[in-house]
Amino acid sequence: MALKKQILTKKELTFLEKYLNSSSPTGHESSGQKIWLDYLKPYVDTYEVDNYGTAYGIINPKAKYKVVIEAHADEISWYIKYIDEEGFLYVERNGGSDPQIAPSHRVNLHTEKGFVKGVFGWPAIHLRKGKTTQPNANNIFIDVGARNKQEVLDMGIDVGTIATFDAGLMPMNNGQFYAGRAIDNRVGGFMIAQVARLLKENKDKLPYGLYIVNAVQEEVGLRGAQMVANRIQPDVAIITDVGHDTCTPLVKKQELGEFRCGKGPILTYGPAVHNNLLKLIKAAAEKNKIPYQLEVVSRSTGTDTDAWAYSNTGVVSALISTPLRYMHTTVETISREDIDNVIRLYYYTLKSIKNGQDFRYLK
């Protein structure tokens, strides 16, 4: 059955906003995972959560042949590592957090009492005259309006407290684009959940077991994927993450390749990507008139694809990326059209995979 032209209805866009506005810092993903799993449950036969919080739904759990579609749930953040006597908080990066974009941003500090509001401070331009100090991981700091260290502690903040940027999802150009923090890669979790929804609504019967996986701790080394790959032991894994839009100012296309928001999913060639699975995905895109862009990597993809591909005795894996502007900032920007096309590509790819399909090069 062909998909309806309109995939993202008002209900789904409401979930997108709720999910992306939630907080899932690396190592503390449970609140976002609960929102995601509650949405997914009606569309799967069963679900599981592993020891570190990776959540996944399963369709046809008794099937021997297993296919995974995966995204990662965690977002970059900051740990509090030191509180000085004046009540200012110094931070440690949790994932690939960018110190240069931190000053003047608002933050939420995650305490057992709830969120405490704060800001990344920075000396005023008047006080920096003639100085060339740049923000770095050792000099940026958070101000929570405390007069001394004890007041900070009384708020429930201590070494080890997590801070995330306070920046919600914002539609632009009548909803044609979205900007916000943590689109990398909770938008992936949103998209694979939509694939499960569409399979259910279209009453599609897959001939294999499908595992819809939202992994934790990607931002610190693909750790969640490594753990859950050993738990599931799939035959095939198709990962979604975000890729760079290289057509914005100050980016060199001749060094990175040319990728643009709104031009379709990015399909990657590289050692961890299985060529025969990639051929199947490209064929599904071409048959169903889904635009795509091509990328080459020399070694790793830098995504959970690497963890799945090299797990167990080797898992047939591929990567479908969504073009993204301004990665690891509070204004990550993505095209709604690309979201729609990634969902479509996943759906038609899954319909193309046969039960027990053998992807080996030499048979």
PyMOL commands that set and color helices and strands:
alter all, ss='L'
color gray80, all
select helices_A, chain A and resi 10-21+30-43+99-101+125-128+149-154+183-201+218-220+223-232+253-256+275-287+304-309+336-352
alter helices_A, ss='H'
color red, helices_A
select strands_A, chain A and resi 46-49+55-59+66-72+77-83+88-94+106-111+114-121+141-143+162-165+170-172+177-180+209-215+236-244+266-269+293-296+316-324+332-335
alter strands_A, ss='S'
color yellow, strands_A
deselect
rebuild
show_as cartoon
